[in-house]
Amino acid sequence: MNSSNPVAVKFSQAATTYKQHDVLQRITAEKLFNKAALKGSLVDIGCGPGTDFTGFGQDITKVTAVDLSEQMLAVVNQSFPSYLTLCADAANLPLSKQQFDGLYSNLVLQWCGDLTAVFNEFHRVLKPQATCLISIVTSGSLPELETLGLGHNAFRTVEEITEAIDSEYWQVDSVNECSESLYFNDLRTLLYSIKGVGASVKSHQENSHNNGTEKSSSDKSSSNISSTAVERVTLRGRKDWLALKQHAETIRQAEGIPLTYQITYLQLTKK
Ligand SMILES: C[S@@+](CC[C@H](N)C(=O)[O-])C[C@H]1O[C@@H](n2cnc3c(N)ncnc32)[C@H](O)[C@@H]1O
């Protein structure tokens, strides 16, 4: 799976540096932690290098950490030796039915092509009344990259996300969309913040559903966000890179150069 899936390959490359660049992940994780208490057996879908769930107290008895990337799971094994790890796709979980009391998934589902299949799998592996806490990058994210003429992935709207949740099987406790802005001292750090979390690859959603909908204000041939943009501009020459840096200064605010994400937070209960 690792070598053939481009999302897994990119995240595997980022596995060892990820923790230096996970500012957004920590903000969204804290918001998920504050939403509801999780207890009992928990499955973390798209776990990345692993999340410390001690913030939820002693009520979590067992964590199963699932990710497409073997390298991310290797980091989990080192940092959280008590967690069970499983290399699998969120849309096709090799797990038996009704075994978890809770599900946590932070900033992962924007990579998944078939959200309906994903929610069906979540429903299958959870016990009745289990809680799901999910955050997803949503449409309207990364407007600054568009301003700078850099391409980025297309993300789903909140409506497209909620359409994939069948109300016959799920109680939707809350859906909130929030804007999360990060600020950087310079453009290079901003662009590497995206590479550092392995996000410099087109999402599966875009590959399978949104061909041709990539957002790019000046270069329609560019397919990737972030560091690929850095590398591309660097390859075109120092002059282009300096021009881009100068352009970035025009959007600088008091806190730094902004990068804004729209995040949808979901709390669901399995019916
Ligand atoms: C942005 S990282 C988030 C990691 C972690 N949840 C956190 O909060 O730091 C996204 C993770 O999702 C994983 N991933 C992407 N698509 C996936 C899929 N379809 N199934 C399972 N994991 C996936 C990637 O390998 C990566 O480790």
PDBQT file of the ligand as one rigid body, heavy atoms in Angstrom, charges set to zero:
ROOT
HETATM    1  C1  LIG A 301      -2.406  15.634   8.264  1.00  0.00    +0.000 C 
HETATM    2  S1  LIG A 301      -1.985  14.038   8.847  1.00  0.00    +0.000 S 
HETATM    3  C2  LIG A 301      -2.840  14.009  10.397  1.00  0.00    +0.000 C 
HETATM    4  C3  LIG A 301      -2.174  13.071  11.376  1.00  0.00    +0.000 C 
HETATM    5  C4  LIG A 301      -2.767  13.027  12.778  1.00  0.00    +0.000 C 
HETATM    6  N1  LIG A 301      -4.168  12.678  12.742  1.00  0.00    +0.000 N 
HETATM    7  C5  LIG A 301      -2.552  14.306  13.527  1.00  0.00    +0.000 C 
HETATM    8  O1  LIG A 301      -3.512  14.812  14.106  1.00  0.00    +0.000 OA
HETATM    9  O2  LIG A 301      -1.423  14.804  13.581  1.00  0.00    +0.000 OA
HETATM   10  C6  LIG A 301      -2.954  12.945   7.850  1.00  0.00    +0.000 C 
HETATM   11  C7  LIG A 301      -2.638  11.460   8.068  1.00  0.00    +0.000 C 
HETATM   12  O3  LIG A 301      -3.678  10.710   7.445  1.00  0.00    +0.000 OA
HETATM   13  C8  LIG A 301      -3.127   9.595   6.781  1.00  0.00    +0.000 C 
HETATM   14  N2  LIG A 301      -4.081   9.214   5.722  1.00  0.00    +0.000 N 
HETATM   15  C9  LIG A 301      -4.377   9.887   4.592  1.00  0.00    +0.000 A 
HETATM   16  N3  LIG A 301      -5.333   9.247   3.905  1.00  0.00    +0.000 NA
HETATM   17  C10 LIG A 301      -5.661   8.144   4.631  1.00  0.00    +0.000 A 
HETATM   18  C11 LIG A 301      -6.586   7.077   4.428  1.00  0.00    +0.000 A 
HETATM   19  N4  LIG A 301      -7.387   7.028   3.336  1.00  0.00    +0.000 N 
HETATM   20  N5  LIG A 301      -6.664   6.113   5.361  1.00  0.00    +0.000 NA
HETATM   21  C12 LIG A 301      -5.855   6.137   6.472  1.00  0.00    +0.000 A 
HETATM   22  N6  LIG A 301      -4.958   7.122   6.718  1.00  0.00    +0.000 NA
HETATM   23  C13 LIG A 301      -4.857   8.122   5.800  1.00  0.00    +0.000 A 
HETATM   24  C14 LIG A 301      -1.778  10.082   6.266  1.00  0.00    +0.000 C 
HETATM   25  O4  LIG A 301      -0.895   9.020   6.002  1.00  0.00    +0.000 OA
HETATM   26  C15 LIG A 301      -1.330  10.983   7.429  1.00  0.00    +0.000 C 
HETATM   27  O5  LIG A 301      -0.561  10.281   8.367  1.00  0.00    +0.000 OA
ENDROOT
TORSDOF 0
